Amino acid sequence: MIPFRVSIRSFMIAALLLAAACNSPNGPCPPNGIGLWSADGEAEVYAGDDLFTYINGGAEIYHEYGFEALTVQRYRRGDDRVSVEVYTMDGDAFGIYSFVRSSGGRHVNLGNGATAADYYLHLWSGNELAAITAETEFEDFDEALLEIAAAVAGCLPPGGAEPALLDQLPSADRVPGSEIHFTGQLAFINSARPAASFFPGFEEGAFARYGPEKSAVVLKWRDETAAEQALLAARQMGTDSGVMVTETGDTSGVEFGSGNHQISVGRTGNLITLRITKEES
């Protein structure tokens, strides 16, 4: 069990965020009530490492994306229950949104982007991510999630933009909604495990799928020299670990055979592009 960790700074952040939410020009965020849905208890606020007391075993990825605080508000309508989680991040919230959304979900025109799948909906705007979840089964949960999400979207901060690095991903045959932006190794491992161990130390990365067996990653280093050194280190790591390494004929490319995956690597300036193909067993 993860120990309960509370700091004075966490209390200060939580108090400031709760006060800011209550003084929002659009009222509290999340709202105290939405249509027939009334607040089920007071909002809960978690700041900094306190997130580990709310998400046991999953808080690390939020911190990698720059987590600052979380506000949780639960709603009830008779026996029906819905929860709203609003995560405040240090910087634009697209990264964590791209990681937690369902790549097979349907697009919803709310905030800067929203995705609905099964019994939950994720949306982001500015530096905040909202997760709306139906916690009990009820007949009109689709409509309820959209109603609540629209109200939440109306009180989230404006602004924010998708990272420019996404534009460096190959566009042909890209699966819409599969794009993930990351700035740390944990998200990289969860997105493209076969390649992640070869390329630590990047500044930011972008991932997308191109069908069930293919994906691509673009990694950005601080400059061209750092990217060149990263490629050389990956070559050496592959050779030392017994991975099949095939030179492509120039110093800016290499291919790895890692397990049942083939990884084609190329470098242009400070960017390294990986094309990953899962081979048939």
RODO-2510 file (C-alpha; in nm, 4 decimals, decimal comma):
residues 281
     n   res          X          Y          Z
     1     m     0,0000     0,0000     0,0000
     2     i     0,1314     0,3451    -0,0902
     3     p     0,1701     0,5609     0,2241
     4     f    -0,0481     0,8676     0,2718
     5     r     0,1750     1,1621     0,1894
     6     v     0,0624     1,5151     0,2605
     7     s     0,2759     1,8290     0,2567
     8     i     0,2145     2,1901     0,3517
     9     r     0,2745     2,2831    -0,0115
    10     s     0,0103     2,0305    -0,1211
    11     f    -0,2418     2,1824     0,1203
    12     m    -0,1626     2,5306    -0,0097
    13     i    -0,2014     2,4256    -0,3734
    14     a    -0,5266     2,2457    -0,2972
    15     a    -0,6698     2,5461    -0,1122
    16     l    -0,5722     2,7866    -0,3888
    17     l    -0,7196     2,5660    -0,6603
    18     l    -1,0422     2,5125    -0,4709
    19     a    -1,0743     2,8869    -0,4099
    20     a    -1,0048     2,9595    -0,7781
    21     a    -1,2684     2,7077    -0,8833
    22     c    -1,5276     2,8572    -0,6496
    23     n    -1,4515     3,2079    -0,7805
    24     s    -1,4609     3,1097    -1,1481
    25     p    -1,6584     3,3557    -1,3657
    26     n    -1,8727     3,0588    -1,4703
    27     g    -1,9231     2,9325    -1,1142
    28     p    -1,7597     2,6315    -0,9481
    29     c    -1,5766     2,3898    -1,1747
    30     p    -1,6942     2,1182    -1,1738
    31     p    -2,0382     2,2790    -1,1165
    32     n    -2,2409     2,2130    -0,8009
    33     g    -2,5299     2,0819    -1,0083
    34     i    -2,6026     2,0057    -1,3743
    35     g    -2,9652     1,9757    -1,4863
    36     l    -3,1231     1,6916    -1,2878
    37     w    -2,7821     1,5929    -1,1528
    38     s    -2,6994     1,7211    -0,8045
    39     a    -2,3628     1,7159    -0,6308
    40     d    -2,3175     1,4031    -0,4215
    41     g    -2,1047     1,5391    -0,1386
    42     e    -1,8326     1,8022    -0,1382
    43     a    -1,5614     1,8219    -0,4036
    44     e    -1,2381     1,6427    -0,3172
    45     v    -0,9050     1,8075    -0,3999
    46     y    -0,5702     1,6290    -0,4312
    47     a    -0,2460     1,8144    -0,4971
    48     g     0,1074     1,6978    -0,5725
    49     d     0,1928     1,3581    -0,4240
    50     d    -0,1518     1,3345    -0,2654
    51     l    -0,2628     1,1906    -0,5995
    52     f    -0,1098     0,8589    -0,4870
    53     t    -0,3849     0,8352    -0,2244
    54     y    -0,6513     0,8632    -0,4958
    55     i    -0,4923     0,6578    -0,7760
    56     n    -0,3117     0,3600    -0,6283
    57     g    -0,0596     0,2450    -0,8868
    58     g    -0,1446     0,4888    -1,1671
    59     a    -0,0369     0,8295    -1,0406
    60     e     0,3158     0,8149    -1,1835
    61     i     0,2073     0,8757    -1,5417
    62     y     0,0110     1,1882    -1,4428
    63     h     0,3162     1,3265    -1,2650
    64     e     0,5300     1,2564    -1,5721
    65     y     0,2928     1,4788    -1,7685
    66     g     0,3199     1,7608    -1,5120
    67     f     0,0354     1,6943    -1,2697
    68     e    -0,0418     1,9724    -1,0226
    69     a    -0,3836     1,9004    -0,8730
    70     l    -0,7079     1,7057    -0,9118
    71     t    -1,0636     1,8061    -0,8228
    72     v    -1,3201     1,5253    -0,7974
    73     q    -1,6947     1,5915    -0,7870
    74     r    -1,9541     1,3134    -0,7779
    75     y    -2,3127     1,3565    -0,8948
    76     r    -2,6355     1,1672    -0,8371
    77     r    -2,9748     1,1501    -1,0068
    78     g    -3,1828     0,9098    -0,8045
    79     d    -2,9862     0,5844    -0,8058
    80     d    -2,7652     0,6952    -1,0979
    81     r    -2,4087     0,8038    -1,0254
    82     v    -2,1501     0,9940    -1,2315
    83     s    -1,8076     1,1233    -1,1294
    84     v    -1,6120     1,4141    -1,2752
    85     e    -1,2361     1,4399    -1,2347
    86     v    -1,0617     1,7624    -1,3388
    87     y    -0,6825     1,7359    -1,3562
    88     t    -0,4804     2,0578    -1,3576
    89     m    -0,1465     2,0171    -1,5350
    90     d     0,1665     2,2275    -1,5609
    91     g     0,1212     2,3345    -1,9229
    92     d    -0,1210     2,2229    -2,1913
    93     a    -0,3189     1,9118    -2,1008
    94     f    -0,3158     1,7582    -2,4484
    95     g    -0,0375     1,5152    -2,3573
    96     i    -0,2192     1,3419    -2,0726
    97     y    -0,5452     1,3583    -2,2699
    98     s    -0,3814     1,1837    -2,5656
    99     f    -0,2483     0,9138    -2,3321
   100     v    -0,5694     0,8341    -2,1396
   101     r    -0,8315     0,8704    -2,4143
   102     s    -0,9544     0,5632    -2,5976
   103     s    -0,8030     0,5410    -2,9459
   104     g    -1,1159     0,3506    -3,0508
   105     g    -1,3555     0,6083    -2,9085
   106     r    -1,5713     0,8558    -3,0957
   107     h    -1,4851     1,2230    -3,1322
   108     v    -1,7003     1,4735    -2,9443
   109     n    -1,6968     1,8431    -3,0274
   110     l    -1,6235     1,9822    -2,6814
   111     g    -1,3331     2,1825    -2,5415
   112     n    -1,0135     2,1567    -2,7447
   113     g    -1,0848     1,7892    -2,7986
   114     a    -1,3001     1,5168    -2,6484
   115     t    -1,3404     1,1409    -2,6888
   116     a    -1,6237     0,9189    -2,5642
   117     a    -1,5960     0,5429    -2,5233
   118     d    -1,8162     0,2981    -2,3336
   119     y    -1,9098     0,4522    -1,9973
   120     y    -1,6591     0,7393    -1,9876
   121     l    -1,5613     1,0588    -2,1711
   122     h    -1,2346     1,2558    -2,1700
   123     l    -1,1935     1,6180    -2,2759
   124     w    -0,9215     1,8785    -2,2485
   125     s    -0,8937     2,2541    -2,2672
   126     g    -0,6050     2,4778    -2,1686
   127     n    -0,4101     2,3155    -1,8870
   128     e    -0,6925     2,0903    -1,7665
   129     l    -0,8155     1,7400    -1,8449
   130     a    -1,1634     1,6278    -1,7448
   131     a    -1,2702     1,2646    -1,7104
   132     i    -1,6449     1,1996    -1,6816
   133     t    -1,7388     0,8457    -1,5790
   134     a    -2,0741     0,6692    -1,5301
   135     e    -2,0232     0,4811    -1,2017
   136     t    -2,3512     0,2879    -1,2156
   137     e    -2,5437     0,1353    -1,5053
   138     f    -2,8382     0,3364    -1,6324
   139     e    -3,0215     0,3547    -1,9620
   140     d    -2,9355     0,7032    -2,0877
   141     f    -2,5711     0,7191    -1,9741
   142     d    -2,4538     0,8324    -2,3213
   143     e    -2,6761     1,1406    -2,3119
   144     a    -2,5942     1,2034    -1,9463
   145     l    -2,2192     1,1981    -2,0049
   146     l    -2,2559     1,4448    -2,2928
   147     e    -2,4749     1,6760    -2,0834
   148     i    -2,2326     1,6766    -1,7934
   149     a    -1,9272     1,7043    -2,0198
   150     a    -2,0759     2,0089    -2,1934
   151     a    -2,1254     2,1815    -1,8581
   152     v    -1,7713     2,0968    -1,7482
   153     a    -1,6241     2,2122    -2,0803
   154     g    -1,7908     2,5481    -2,0252
   155     c    -1,5931     2,6132    -1,7071
   156     l    -1,2509     2,4842    -1,8161
   157     p    -0,9838     2,7413    -1,9075
   158     p    -0,9522     2,8264    -2,2771
   159     g    -0,6387     2,8027    -2,4855
   160     g    -0,3867     2,5321    -2,5530
   161     a    -0,2785     2,3711    -2,8771
   162     e    -0,1742     2,0276    -2,9956
   163     p     0,2076     1,9967    -2,9977
   164     a     0,3749     2,0750    -3,3292
   165     l     0,5722     1,7497    -3,3102
   166     l     0,2564     1,5581    -3,4055
   167     d     0,2892     1,7096    -3,7538
   168     q     0,6164     1,5164    -3,7973
   169     l     0,4378     1,1814    -3,7779
   170     p     0,3689     1,0185    -4,1164
   171     s     0,0193     1,1158    -4,2277
   172     a    -0,0597     0,8342    -4,4725
   173     d    -0,2761     0,5596    -4,3165
   174     r    -0,2536     0,7098    -3,9678
   175     v    -0,5336     0,5886    -3,7411
   176     p    -0,7279     0,8997    -3,6297
   177     g    -0,7220     0,9479    -3,2538
   178     s    -0,4265     0,7147    -3,2010
   179     e    -0,1752     0,9990    -3,1612
   180     i     0,0005     1,0275    -2,8248
   181     h     0,2357     1,3055    -2,7190
   182     f     0,4837     1,2353    -2,4384
   183     t     0,7764     1,3940    -2,2595
   184     g     0,8925     1,1037    -2,0433
   185     q     1,0086     0,7457    -2,0627
   186     l     0,7067     0,5922    -1,8883
   187     a     0,4614     0,7086    -2,1543
   188     f     0,7072     0,6031    -2,4261
   189     i     0,7286     0,2527    -2,2786
   190     n     0,3508     0,2249    -2,2592
   191     s     0,3130     0,3451    -2,6183
   192     a     0,5981     0,1650    -2,7973
   193     r     0,7625    -0,0815    -2,5591
   194     p     0,9738    -0,2665    -2,8237
   195     a     1,1667     0,0526    -2,9052
   196     a     1,1655     0,2474    -2,5789
   197     s     1,4723     0,0915    -2,4173
   198     f     1,6934     0,1914    -2,7113
   199     f     1,6209     0,5655    -2,6989
   200     p     1,6299     0,7328    -2,3549
   201     g     1,7054     1,1004    -2,3025
   202     f     1,4761     1,2676    -2,5591
   203     e     1,2989     1,5974    -2,4948
   204     e     0,9578     1,5001    -2,6316
   205     g     0,8017     1,2338    -2,8489
   206     a     0,4937     1,1561    -3,0571
   207     f     0,3363     0,8181    -3,1358
   208     a     0,0610     0,6979    -3,3697
   209     r    -0,0759     0,3685    -3,4995
   210     y    -0,1050     0,2756    -3,8664
   211     g    -0,3218    -0,0321    -3,8436
   212     p    -0,3094    -0,3253    -3,6001
   213     e     0,0529    -0,4225    -3,6708
   214     k     0,2267    -0,0916    -3,7484
   215     s     0,3115     0,2221    -3,5533
   216     a     0,5497     0,5168    -3,5732
   217     v     0,7326     0,7332    -3,3223
   218     v     0,9089     1,0679    -3,3649
   219     l     1,1561     1,1668    -3,0936
   220     k     1,3006     1,5152    -3,0558
   221     w     1,6415     1,5873    -2,9032
   222     r     1,7765     1,9243    -2,7955
   223     d     1,9946     1,9504    -3,1071
   224     e     2,1325     1,7525    -3,4005
   225     t     2,4439     1,6405    -3,2126
   226     a     2,2381     1,4923    -2,9286
   227     a     2,0184     1,3048    -3,1776
   228     e     2,3223     1,1677    -3,3602
   229     q     2,4725     1,0491    -3,0318
   230     a     2,1416     0,8870    -2,9343
   231     l     2,1348     0,6924    -3,2610
   232     l     2,4938     0,5761    -3,2136
   233     a     2,4159     0,4686    -2,8571
   234     a     2,1090     0,2772    -2,9761
   235     r     2,3206     0,0949    -3,2341
   236     q     2,5693    -0,0039    -2,9659
   237     m     2,2999    -0,1057    -2,7197
   238     g     2,1390    -0,3287    -2,9803
   239     t     2,4704    -0,4937    -3,0647
   240     d     2,5629    -0,5445    -2,6978
   241     s     2,2265    -0,7001    -2,6138
   242     g     2,2334    -0,9434    -2,9025
   243     v     1,9605    -0,7718    -3,1026
   244     m     1,9883    -0,8062    -3,4790
   245     v     2,1124    -0,4696    -3,6086
   246     t     2,1129    -0,4027    -3,9831
   247     e     2,2900    -0,0973    -4,1178
   248     t     2,0982     0,0901    -4,3866
   249     g     2,4016     0,2242    -4,5678
   250     d     2,4305     0,5688    -4,4114
   251     t     2,4997     0,7045    -4,0653
   252     s     2,1455     0,8335    -4,0150
   253     g     1,9621     0,5012    -4,0325
   254     v     1,9544     0,1553    -3,8805
   255     e     1,7131    -0,1357    -3,8421
   256     f     1,6554    -0,3425    -3,5292
   257     g     1,5022    -0,6856    -3,4965
   258     s     1,3606    -0,6879    -3,1424
   259     g     1,1627    -0,9985    -3,0532
   260     n     0,8828    -1,0238    -3,3059
   261     h     0,9121    -0,6562    -3,4020
   262     q     1,1084    -0,4896    -3,6797
   263     i     1,2141    -0,1325    -3,6048
   264     s     1,3327     0,0940    -3,8848
   265     v     1,5127     0,4042    -3,7587
   266     g     1,6041     0,7238    -3,9380
   267     r     1,7398     1,0600    -3,8276
   268     t     1,6815     1,4050    -3,9748
   269     g     1,8426     1,6892    -3,7821
   270     n     1,7406     1,6621    -3,4175
   271     l     1,4515     1,4232    -3,4918
   272     i     1,4652     1,0430    -3,4897
   273     t     1,1773     0,8569    -3,6551
   274     l     1,0965     0,4964    -3,5682
   275     r     0,8716     0,2752    -3,7784
   276     i     0,7666    -0,0339    -3,5859
   277     t     0,6161    -0,3421    -3,7487
   278     k     0,4942    -0,6476    -3,5612
   279     e     0,5854    -0,9559    -3,7594
   280     e     0,3762    -1,2690    -3,7832
   281     s     0,4757    -1,5443    -3,5434
***
